[in-house]
Amino acid sequence: MNLDALTDFNLVASHGGFGRASRLSGRSKATLSRRVAELEQSLGVRLIERGSHSLRLTDEGRSLHDRTEGLLAEIAEAGEAVVLGAATPRGRLRVSAPVVFAHVALGAIAARFALAYPDVQLEITAEDRQVDPVEDGYDLIIRIDPAPDETLVGRCFLHDERLIVAPLGQVMPQDDGAAVRAVLLSASTPGQVWRIAADAGGALAMRPEPVLRLSSLLMVREAVLAGAGAALLPKLLVAKDIAAGRLALWGVHAGPPVEIWALQSSRRLIGAKVRAFLDLLDSAFPGKVFSPAS
């Protein structure tokens, strides 16, 4: 079996078509099509059903893809480690990260990585959609409070908190269960209650009454800074505003800490460039704690 042809077949199968595989890999559609045809001829079976607007794996194609994709990835990673050496990260590194985390923290981290590893072409995409590292062609994805997923492995590199913050002129309610003028996310659950964890036990609850509903946390922060109302926002987004005296901190929202994870496909070994990026994330947040200076 020709391993080059098998690699190109898995590339097409993973990305759901010749066009998408061509765009993400930089290989021509004609080359990919020829390699898949050669593989089908050598095996004597049809692996892909080609329609006018769609592509579907046959049962044989699906079985071959499931059994060989992970093995080929491991062979490629092992070859990279042998040829380049574990201490020589190089090549293209694609990372997907949530918009807020990317805007707040990853610009500086990316710059430090680029200076430390000039042979790696780092590409970070800020997006809030649930990407698939294999299907979307990412080496690493960053997720906030990810659900368990056996197809992904990785590490938690940062703990964050949700803070209740307000414009400097807005008075914090003192009565439990009081209503408060608030800016909410559009997707917020109706009738939610904010609870401030008290230092001496117990918790103060308040009912946010929305004066604005906005679709992103970045917009919510701007509205609070402009005086619209209080909001529940991640510490990493507003820590510098609180430290500079631009926002009032009413308290830490009661509940477990937020976990931020770096994940990759469980079918792949951790290559040198991915390990280097993970190590830099760890060093950027000592003790997995965010501070305004991070």
N, C-alpha and C positions, 0 to 999 in steps of 0.2 A: 504494500500500500504506500502510495506517495504521500509523505508527511506534509509537503507543501500544499498539495491539493486538498488534503484533509483539513489543514489549517484554514484555507480559504473557504471551504465548505462550512466549517464551524463559525467563521466570521459572518458569512451570509445568514446562517441559521440563527445566530445570536441577535442580529440586528433586523431580522424580518424582511430582508430584501437585498437585492444587488445594489440598488441606488444608495440606500442608507449605509450599507457596508462600505461602499466605495467612498462616500463622503467622509466617513469617520476614519478610514484607514489610509486614504490617499492612493489606493490602488484602483486601476481602471475597471469599469464594469465588464469590459470585454475580457480582461484577464481573469477576473473572478468567475465569469460564466464559463470560460474555457476550462479552467481548473476543475470546476464542479462537474462539468461534462466528462472530463477525463477520469475523475474519480468514479462516477456512475458507470462508465464503460469498463473500468478495471474490476469493479465489484459485480457488474452484471445486474444491477438493480437500479430502479429509479429512486432518487433521494428527495427530489423537489418537484412538486407540481407547479408549473409556471402558468399563471393566468394572465389576462391582458392587463389587469390592474392589481393583482395580488399574487402572493407566493405562499405555498403551504408545504410543510414537510410531509412526506409519506411516513407510514409507520416505520419503515426501514430507516428513513432519514432521521426521524425522531430518536430511534434507538441508538443510532450511531452517534448523534450529537450528544445525547445524555451520557454516553459511556466514554467519550473521548475528549470532550471540551476541557474538563478539569485536568486530565492527564497532560494535554498539550500545554496548558497554561503553566503547569508545574515544570514541564520540560524546559519551557522558555525561561522561566524564572531561575531554574537551576543552571542553565547555560549562561545567563546573565551574571549570576553570582560567581561562576568559575572564571569566565572571561574577564569580567570587569573588576572583580574583587569586591568583598563586602564593604570596603571603605571608599568605594569609588562610585557614588550615585551619578547617573547620567541618563539622558533620554527625556522623553516627554512625561510629565506628571500632571494628570487632570484631577481636579478636586471640585466637588460640589458642596456648597455650604448654605445654610439659611441666610436670608437677606440681612437681618439685623446683626447676626454674629459676624458675617463677612464684612459689613460696613464698619463695625465698631473695632474689630480686632485683627482681621486678616490682612489688611493693607500693610501694616507694619511688619507682621509676621512674614508675609510674602517677600517683602523687601529684604529682610534679614536672611531668608532662605536663598534668595537669588544671589546675594553677596557671598554667602557661604558655599553655595554649590553652583558655580557658573555653568557647569556642563548639563544641568537639568533645565529643561524648558517648562516652567511651572505655569499652569493655566487654572485659575480659580473662577468658577461660575457661581454667582449669588442667585439663589432661587429657592422658593419655598415648596416646590412640588416634590413628591416622593419619587426620587429617581432610583433606577436599578443600575448598580455599578457595571454589570455585564452588558445589559441591553443598551445603556446610554453611554458606554465607553468611558467610565470613570475609574481611576485607580483607587480613589478614596472618597467617601462621602461623610459629611458631618451632619449629625442629627441630634435634635433636642428631645430628651425623654423617649428614645426609640422603643417600640414594642419588641419583644423577643422575636428573633427571626433566625432560623437555623441556616439560612443561606448567607448570613453575614457574621463576620467576626471582627473584633476590635477592642478598643479600650475607652473607658471614661476618663477624659483628661481635664474636666472642669466641672465644678459645682457652682451653681448660681442661685440667686434668690429672687422672688418676686416682691417688689416694694410698692407700697401705696405712697404716692407722691402727689403734691399739689402746688399750685401757684403760691408765691410768697404771701399774697394778700388773703388767701382763703383760710377761714378758721376751721380747725379740726373739730368735729363734733365730740362731745364728751358723754352723751347718753348712748347706752347700748341699743343698737338697732335703729339709730337715727338715719334719716335720708341725707345724702350728700350729692351735690352737683358734680357730675362726672363725665369724662370722655371715655367711651367704650369702643372696643373693636366691633366691627359689623357682625362678626361671627360669634359674639358673646352670647352666652345662654341667658334668656330672659329670667328675671327674678333672682339673679345671683346675689350673693352676700359676700362682702369683704370682711375678713377677720384679721385683726392685728394681734399678733402674739404678744402678750404682756410679759414684762420681765419678772414680775412677782406672781405669776400664775394667772390663770384665766385668760380671756381674750375679749377685746372690744370689737363688736360687730357693727357694720354700717351697710346701708342699702344704697348702692349707686343709682342715682336718677340721671339717665343720660341726657345731656344737652347736645351731644354730638356722637355720631357713630361713624367711625373711619375704618378703612380697609387694611391699614398697616400700622405696626407699632411705631414706625418712624413718624408717621403722620400724627399719631396720638401724642407722642412726645412733643412735637412742635406745637400742637394745640394747647397742651398743658403749659408750656413755656409762655404761650401768648395769653394765658389767663383764663382759658375756657372752663377749666374744672379739674378735679382730681382724677387720677388714673392708676391702674395696676400695671406696672411695667417691670421688665427684667432689670436687675441691678447693673448688668454690664452696659445697658443702654443709658442709664441715668446717673451712674456713680459720679461722673465728672461734673454733671450739673449740680448735684447735691454738694459735692466738695467745694465748688466755686460759689455756692450760695445762690444759684439761679432757681432752684426748686426746694421746696420744703419736704422733708421726709417725715411722714406720719407714722410709719412703722413697717416692720417686715410682715408680709402676709403669712398667716399660719399655714402649715403644711410641710410636706417633705421638700428637701432641696431639689432644684432642677439639675438634671444630669445632661452633660453635653458629651457626645461620643464621636469618635472617629472610627469608621467602619469600612471594611472592604469585603469582597466576595470570599466566602469560605472555600471556594474552589482554587484560590490562588495562594501561593506562598508570599510572604512579605518580602518584597524586593528591597534593594539598597536605597532607592530613592524614596520609597514609601516609609521605610524605617527612619530615614533621616528627617522627613517631614514630621512624623509622629514624635520623634525625640525633641524637635524644636517646639512643637505644641506643648509638650510636657515642661520644657524649660521656660516657656512664656508664662506659665501659670503655676508657680511653685505651690505645692500643697493643694493643687487643684482649686485654688481660690482666685477670684478675679478682684483686682484693685484698679483704681483709676490710672495707675502708672503701668498696668500690664501692657 
